Amino acid sequence: MTETRPRATRPVALITGASGGMGGAIARELARTHRIIGIGRDAARLQAVASETGGEAWELDVTDEAEFAKRLAGLDRLDVLVHAAAIARSLGVADASAGDWERHFAVNVTAPALLTRAALPLLRAARGTVVFIGSGAGTRPVPGSAVYTASKHALRGVADVLRIDEEPHRLRVVTLAPGQTDTEMLRELVPAESYDPERYIRPASVAATVRFIVDAPGDVQITDVAVRPRQEIARI
């Protein structure tokens, strides 16, 4: 699809984690039809994405709800909100500290919920779409990764209840759960000698799925999408 409308009249898409591989790919994909606002902590990468997409860069931590709300007050519309920011550490119950649990849930669950709350007036006005980037870990256990797995299960619960609660406002709420995707996050979890990018999903493929969700006809919403590697991977 090629967008012909002037930039000023385009729908607006806000993407957290836009300085990461998956968030950046989503920003580049949606930039063909939307005005992009990218949120991230890596200033250089975020500015690179902004330059590529002609978008706006908000350098902030997703847990900074007050700063987000202040920036949001300057918008007159918001059509798409994609929560791609996340952290992941290989931590089982025996190894995880209280701080590990708190940090994972703060970034992976609480921040998306609070940022969505702040954006609800604009999203409701647009009858917009909220995309929570979940994980295969949100539907199945991942050995040695209790903390991350629990956070993604919780995020799916947030999305499922939000969808029901926002039905009167026609807000579309989607959980997109990619399997192992070739990102920096995955490289930190998989030993270098075992890492083969060809086995994993490309971030651009996840972005194409976000495009499919956003472009769904107005009479439907796509609620849960699992994107799996073509060849399933069992990793212990």
BALOBA-1460 file (C-alpha; in Angstrom, 3 decimals):
// residues 236
<rec num="1" residu="m" x="0.000" y="0.000" z="0.000"/>
<rec num="2" residu="t" x="1.279" y="3.488" z="-0.867"/>
<rec num="3" residu="e" x="0.053" y="6.468" z="1.141"/>
<rec num="4" residu="t" x="-0.798" y="9.578" z="-0.857"/>
<rec num="5" residu="r" x="-2.173" y="11.800" z="1.899"/>
<rec num="6" residu="p" x="-0.035" y="14.688" z="3.201"/>
<rec num="7" residu="r" x="1.924" y="13.866" z="6.339"/>
<rec num="8" residu="a" x="-0.172" y="16.249" z="8.443"/>
<rec num="9" residu="t" x="-3.364" y="14.286" z="7.741"/>
<rec num="10" residu="r" x="-1.926" y="10.824" z="8.242"/>
<rec num="11" residu="p" x="-3.041" y="8.636" z="11.119"/>
<rec num="12" residu="v" x="-0.550" y="8.535" z="13.970"/>
<rec num="13" residu="a" x="1.228" y="5.408" z="15.220"/>
<rec num="14" residu="l" x="3.203" y="5.410" z="18.461"/>
<rec num="15" residu="i" x="5.670" y="2.553" z="18.970"/>
<rec num="16" residu="t" x="7.542" y="1.805" z="22.186"/>
<rec num="17" residu="g" x="10.862" y="0.031" z="21.896"/>
<rec num="18" residu="a" x="11.392" y="1.735" z="18.547"/>
<rec num="19" residu="s" x="15.159" y="1.774" z="19.030"/>
<rec num="20" residu="g" x="15.180" y="-2.045" z="19.077"/>
<rec num="21" residu="g" x="15.198" y="-4.421" z="16.143"/>
<rec num="22" residu="m" x="11.545" y="-5.375" z="16.275"/>
<rec num="23" residu="g" x="10.200" y="-1.941" z="17.217"/>
<rec num="24" residu="g" x="12.321" y="-0.270" z="14.557"/>
<rec num="25" residu="a" x="11.053" y="-2.665" z="11.898"/>
<rec num="26" residu="i" x="7.461" y="-1.948" z="12.926"/>
<rec num="27" residu="a" x="8.105" y="1.796" z="12.740"/>
<rec num="28" residu="r" x="9.575" y="1.505" z="9.250"/>
<rec num="29" residu="e" x="6.657" y="-0.615" z="8.043"/>
<rec num="30" residu="l" x="3.920" y="1.643" z="9.410"/>
<rec num="31" residu="a" x="5.704" y="4.788" z="8.189"/>
<rec num="32" residu="r" x="4.359" y="4.061" z="4.702"/>
<rec num="33" residu="t" x="0.882" y="5.055" z="5.877"/>
<rec num="34" residu="h" x="1.257" y="6.642" z="9.328"/>
<rec num="35" residu="r" x="3.035" y="9.480" z="11.043"/>
<rec num="36" residu="i" x="5.438" y="7.730" z="13.393"/>
<rec num="37" residu="i" x="6.333" y="8.520" z="16.982"/>
<rec num="38" residu="g" x="9.028" y="6.238" z="18.317"/>
<rec num="39" residu="i" x="9.846" y="5.762" z="21.991"/>
<rec num="40" residu="g" x="13.190" y="4.354" z="23.051"/>
<rec num="41" residu="r" x="16.200" y="4.776" z="25.326"/>
<rec num="42" residu="d" x="19.047" y="4.429" z="22.825"/>
<rec num="43" residu="a" x="19.300" y="7.961" z="21.445"/>
<rec num="44" residu="a" x="21.415" y="7.130" z="18.397"/>
<rec num="45" residu="r" x="19.274" y="4.216" z="17.242"/>
<rec num="46" residu="l" x="16.075" y="6.105" z="17.939"/>
<rec num="47" residu="q" x="17.205" y="9.080" z="15.879"/>
<rec num="48" residu="a" x="18.209" y="6.744" z="13.056"/>
<rec num="49" residu="v" x="14.705" y="5.277" z="12.988"/>
<rec num="50" residu="a" x="13.198" y="8.769" z="13.124"/>
<rec num="51" residu="s" x="15.349" y="9.836" z="10.165"/>
<rec num="52" residu="e" x="14.358" y="6.768" z="8.150"/>
<rec num="53" residu="t" x="10.653" y="7.170" z="8.838"/>
<rec num="54" residu="g" x="10.388" y="10.952" z="8.900"/>
<rec num="55" residu="g" x="8.966" y="10.454" z="12.370"/>
<rec num="56" residu="e" x="9.372" y="11.895" z="15.817"/>
<rec num="57" residu="a" x="11.652" y="10.499" z="18.524"/>
<rec num="58" residu="w" x="10.703" y="10.470" z="22.185"/>
<rec num="59" residu="e" x="13.768" y="9.454" z="24.149"/>
<rec num="60" residu="l" x="12.374" y="8.173" z="27.442"/>
<rec num="61" residu="d" x="11.973" y="5.086" z="29.580"/>
<rec num="62" residu="v" x="8.580" y="3.418" z="29.217"/>
<rec num="63" residu="t" x="8.269" y="3.343" z="33.002"/>
<rec num="64" residu="d" x="8.282" y="7.179" z="33.088"/>
<rec num="65" residu="e" x="4.513" y="7.576" z="33.006"/>
<rec num="66" residu="a" x="4.567" y="11.279" z="33.885"/>
<rec num="67" residu="e" x="6.891" y="12.216" z="31.024"/>
<rec num="68" residu="f" x="4.868" y="10.110" z="28.606"/>
<rec num="69" residu="a" x="1.643" y="11.841" z="29.647"/>
<rec num="70" residu="k" x="3.285" y="15.240" z="29.183"/>
<rec num="71" residu="r" x="4.424" y="14.362" z="25.658"/>
<rec num="72" residu="l" x="1.039" y="12.848" z="24.866"/>
<rec num="73" residu="a" x="-0.705" y="16.106" z="25.762"/>
<rec num="74" residu="g" x="0.829" y="17.627" z="22.640"/>
<rec num="75" residu="l" x="-0.959" y="15.194" z="20.308"/>
<rec num="76" residu="d" x="-4.348" y="15.798" z="18.759"/>
<rec num="77" residu="r" x="-4.790" y="12.211" z="17.557"/>
<rec num="78" residu="l" x="-3.474" y="8.702" z="18.068"/>
<rec num="79" residu="d" x="-4.629" y="5.815" z="15.913"/>
<rec num="80" residu="v" x="-2.206" y="2.992" z="16.696"/>
<rec num="81" residu="l" x="-0.258" y="2.166" z="19.850"/>
<rec num="82" residu="v" x="2.273" y="-0.665" z="19.632"/>
<rec num="83" residu="h" x="3.932" y="-1.900" z="22.813"/>
<rec num="84" residu="a" x="7.202" y="-3.430" z="21.588"/>
<rec num="85" residu="a" x="9.454" y="-2.464" z="24.507"/>
<rec num="86" residu="a" x="10.402" y="-5.373" z="26.763"/>
<rec num="87" residu="i" x="13.215" y="-6.891" z="28.769"/>
<rec num="88" residu="a" x="14.109" y="-10.581" z="29.083"/>
<rec num="89" residu="r" x="16.551" y="-12.415" z="31.302"/>
<rec num="90" residu="s" x="16.946" y="-16.165" z="31.692"/>
<rec num="91" residu="l" x="15.875" y="-16.438" z="35.312"/>
<rec num="92" residu="g" x="14.135" y="-19.305" z="37.025"/>
<rec num="93" residu="v" x="12.407" y="-19.118" z="40.387"/>
<rec num="94" residu="a" x="15.520" y="-20.415" z="42.162"/>
<rec num="95" residu="d" x="17.698" y="-17.607" z="40.793"/>
<rec num="96" residu="a" x="15.426" y="-14.577" z="40.475"/>
<rec num="97" residu="s" x="15.510" y="-11.851" z="43.108"/>
<rec num="98" residu="a" x="12.625" y="-9.605" z="44.092"/>
<rec num="99" residu="g" x="14.265" y="-6.892" z="41.991"/>
<rec num="100" residu="d" x="14.294" y="-9.151" z="38.930"/>
<rec num="101" residu="w" x="10.565" y="-9.769" z="39.280"/>
<rec num="102" residu="e" x="9.829" y="-6.098" z="39.879"/>
<rec num="103" residu="r" x="11.847" y="-4.864" z="36.895"/>
<rec num="104" residu="h" x="10.389" y="-7.386" z="34.440"/>
<rec num="105" residu="f" x="6.824" y="-6.659" z="35.484"/>
<rec num="106" residu="a" x="7.449" y="-2.897" z="35.539"/>
<rec num="107" residu="v" x="8.662" y="-2.866" z="31.924"/>
<rec num="108" residu="n" x="6.716" y="-5.765" z="30.414"/>
<rec num="109" residu="v" x="3.336" y="-5.394" z="32.138"/>
<rec num="110" residu="t" x="2.799" y="-2.263" z="34.228"/>
<rec num="111" residu="a" x="4.293" y="0.197" z="31.737"/>
<rec num="112" residu="p" x="2.161" y="-0.982" z="28.784"/>
<rec num="113" residu="a" x="-0.946" y="-0.850" z="30.977"/>
<rec num="114" residu="l" x="-0.255" y="2.654" z="32.296"/>
<rec num="115" residu="l" x="0.808" y="4.075" z="28.933"/>
<rec num="116" residu="t" x="-2.352" y="2.670" z="27.394"/>
<rec num="117" residu="r" x="-4.421" y="4.257" z="30.162"/>
<rec num="118" residu="a" x="-2.864" y="7.645" z="29.421"/>
<rec num="119" residu="a" x="-3.536" y="7.245" z="25.685"/>
<rec num="120" residu="l" x="-7.117" y="5.967" z="25.974"/>
<rec num="121" residu="p" x="-8.903" y="9.275" z="25.279"/>
<rec num="122" residu="l" x="-7.074" y="9.697" z="21.957"/>
<rec num="123" residu="l" x="-7.371" y="6.022" z="21.041"/>
<rec num="124" residu="r" x="-11.096" y="5.976" z="21.811"/>
<rec num="125" residu="a" x="-11.664" y="9.068" z="19.690"/>
<rec num="126" residu="a" x="-9.915" y="7.361" z="16.769"/>
<rec num="127" residu="r" x="-11.468" y="3.940" z="17.397"/>
<rec num="128" residu="g" x="-7.857" y="2.924" z="17.271"/>
<rec num="129" residu="t" x="-5.776" y="-0.203" z="17.651"/>
<rec num="130" residu="v" x="-3.539" y="-1.273" z="20.528"/>
<rec num="131" residu="v" x="-0.991" y="-3.989" z="19.757"/>
<rec num="132" residu="f" x="0.728" y="-5.714" z="22.649"/>
<rec num="133" residu="i" x="3.836" y="-7.550" z="21.477"/>
<rec num="134" residu="g" x="3.679" y="-10.695" z="23.558"/>
<rec num="135" residu="s" x="5.719" y="-13.831" z="23.126"/>
<rec num="136" residu="g" x="5.456" y="-17.530" z="22.580"/>
<rec num="137" residu="a" x="6.390" y="-17.567" z="26.265"/>
<rec num="138" residu="g" x="2.957" y="-16.068" z="26.935"/>
<rec num="139" residu="t" x="1.214" y="-19.279" z="25.919"/>
<rec num="140" residu="r" x="3.709" y="-21.967" z="26.867"/>
<rec num="141" residu="p" x="6.385" y="-22.464" z="29.538"/>
<rec num="142" residu="v" x="9.998" y="-21.633" z="28.732"/>
<rec num="143" residu="p" x="12.471" y="-23.696" z="30.764"/>
<rec num="144" residu="g" x="14.710" y="-21.562" z="32.975"/>
<rec num="145" residu="s" x="12.746" y="-18.373" z="32.247"/>
<rec num="146" residu="a" x="10.035" y="-18.132" z="34.879"/>
<rec num="147" residu="v" x="10.209" y="-14.362" z="35.281"/>
<rec num="148" residu="y" x="9.926" y="-13.409" z="31.603"/>
<rec num="149" residu="t" x="7.344" y="-16.140" z="30.955"/>
<rec num="150" residu="a" x="5.186" y="-14.948" z="33.840"/>
<rec num="151" residu="s" x="5.352" y="-11.349" z="32.632"/>
<rec num="152" residu="k" x="4.196" y="-12.290" z="29.142"/>
<rec num="153" residu="h" x="1.345" y="-14.398" z="30.525"/>
<rec num="154" residu="a" x="0.322" y="-11.357" z="32.567"/>
<rec num="155" residu="l" x="0.536" y="-9.045" z="29.553"/>
<rec num="156" residu="r" x="-1.837" y="-11.268" z="27.625"/>
<rec num="157" residu="g" x="-4.256" y="-11.079" z="30.546"/>
<rec num="158" residu="v" x="-4.101" y="-7.282" z="30.453"/>
<rec num="159" residu="a" x="-4.881" y="-7.300" z="26.734"/>
<rec num="160" residu="d" x="-7.777" y="-9.748" z="27.071"/>
<rec num="161" residu="v" x="-9.519" y="-7.709" z="29.774"/>
<rec num="162" residu="l" x="-8.816" y="-4.390" z="28.044"/>
<rec num="163" residu="r" x="-10.459" y="-5.738" z="24.893"/>
<rec num="164" residu="i" x="-13.652" y="-6.515" z="26.771"/>
<rec num="165" residu="d" x="-13.670" y="-3.278" z="28.760"/>
<rec num="166" residu="e" x="-13.097" y="-1.094" z="25.688"/>
<rec num="167" residu="e" x="-15.654" y="-2.794" z="23.454"/>
<rec num="168" residu="p" x="-18.146" y="0.108" z="23.874"/>
<rec num="169" residu="h" x="-15.489" y="2.436" z="22.443"/>
<rec num="170" residu="r" x="-14.710" y="0.088" z="19.523"/>
<rec num="171" residu="l" x="-11.049" y="-0.056" z="20.499"/>
<rec num="172" residu="r" x="-9.223" y="-2.939" z="18.836"/>
<rec num="173" residu="v" x="-6.854" y="-4.790" z="21.160"/>
<rec num="174" residu="v" x="-4.432" y="-7.382" z="19.845"/>
<rec num="175" residu="t" x="-1.810" y="-9.669" z="21.342"/>
<rec num="176" residu="l" x="0.839" y="-10.509" z="18.746"/>
<rec num="177" residu="a" x="3.060" y="-13.299" z="20.048"/>
<rec num="178" residu="p" x="6.223" y="-13.881" z="18.013"/>
<rec num="179" residu="g" x="8.369" y="-16.924" z="18.541"/>
<rec num="180" residu="q" x="12.155" y="-16.637" z="18.538"/>
<rec num="181" residu="t" x="13.005" y="-13.532" z="16.520"/>
<rec num="182" residu="d" x="16.433" y="-12.387" z="15.356"/>
<rec num="183" residu="t" x="16.903" y="-9.462" z="17.728"/>
<rec num="184" residu="e" x="19.508" y="-8.241" z="20.157"/>
<rec num="185" residu="m" x="17.336" y="-9.527" z="22.989"/>
<rec num="186" residu="l" x="17.484" y="-13.075" z="21.639"/>
<rec num="187" residu="r" x="21.234" y="-12.820" z="21.059"/>
<rec num="188" residu="e" x="21.647" y="-12.064" z="24.754"/>
<rec num="189" residu="l" x="19.719" y="-15.212" z="25.680"/>
<rec num="190" residu="v" x="21.238" y="-17.731" z="23.251"/>
<rec num="191" residu="p" x="24.914" y="-18.760" z="23.447"/>
<rec num="192" residu="a" x="26.863" y="-17.293" z="20.527"/>
<rec num="193" residu="e" x="28.027" y="-20.703" z="19.321"/>
<rec num="194" residu="s" x="24.398" y="-21.844" z="19.029"/>
<rec num="195" residu="y" x="22.999" y="-18.712" z="17.422"/>
<rec num="196" residu="d" x="21.915" y="-19.127" z="13.808"/>
<rec num="197" residu="p" x="19.936" y="-16.117" z="12.488"/>
<rec num="198" residu="e" x="18.530" y="-18.195" z="9.637"/>
<rec num="199" residu="r" x="16.550" y="-20.277" z="12.132"/>
<rec num="200" residu="y" x="14.725" y="-17.298" z="13.592"/>
<rec num="201" residu="i" x="11.930" y="-14.984" z="12.516"/>
<rec num="202" residu="r" x="13.048" y="-11.746" z="10.883"/>
<rec num="203" residu="p" x="11.863" y="-8.543" z="12.621"/>
<rec num="204" residu="a" x="10.462" y="-7.410" z="9.257"/>
<rec num="205" residu="s" x="8.141" y="-10.429" z="9.273"/>
<rec num="206" residu="v" x="6.750" y="-9.396" z="12.648"/>
<rec num="207" residu="a" x="6.320" y="-5.872" z="11.288"/>
<rec num="208" residu="a" x="4.408" y="-7.239" z="8.286"/>
<rec num="209" residu="t" x="2.054" y="-8.971" z="10.714"/>
<rec num="210" residu="v" x="1.480" y="-5.683" z="12.539"/>
<rec num="211" residu="r" x="0.621" y="-4.183" z="9.155"/>
<rec num="212" residu="f" x="-1.939" y="-6.953" z="8.591"/>
<rec num="213" residu="i" x="-3.503" y="-6.218" z="11.992"/>
<rec num="214" residu="v" x="-3.630" y="-2.456" z="11.505"/>
<rec num="215" residu="d" x="-5.104" y="-2.792" z="8.006"/>
<rec num="216" residu="a" x="-7.878" y="-5.165" z="9.083"/>
<rec num="217" residu="p" x="-11.318" y="-4.069" z="7.841"/>
<rec num="218" residu="g" x="-13.275" y="-1.825" z="10.180"/>
<rec num="219" residu="d" x="-15.865" y="-4.469" z="11.019"/>
<rec num="220" residu="v" x="-13.372" y="-6.896" z="12.592"/>
<rec num="221" residu="q" x="-10.596" y="-7.080" z="15.119"/>
<rec num="222" residu="i" x="-7.836" y="-9.667" z="15.152"/>
<rec num="223" residu="t" x="-7.396" y="-10.603" z="18.780"/>
<rec num="224" residu="d" x="-4.528" y="-13.112" z="19.087"/>
<rec num="225" residu="v" x="-1.812" y="-13.831" z="16.542"/>
<rec num="226" residu="a" x="1.006" y="-16.333" z="16.997"/>
<rec num="227" residu="v" x="3.953" y="-15.929" z="14.634"/>
<rec num="228" residu="r" x="6.189" y="-18.979" z="14.749"/>
<rec num="229" residu="p" x="9.495" y="-19.849" z="13.054"/>
<rec num="230" residu="r" x="8.882" y="-21.902" z="9.908"/>
<rec num="231" residu="q" x="10.916" y="-24.673" z="11.521"/>
<rec num="232" residu="e" x="9.911" y="-25.013" z="15.159"/>
<rec num="233" residu="i" x="12.746" y="-24.648" z="17.634"/>
<rec num="234" residu="a" x="13.007" y="-26.498" z="20.934"/>
<rec num="235" residu="r" x="15.471" y="-24.774" z="23.188"/>
<rec num="236" residu="i" x="16.380" y="-25.859" z="26.733"/>
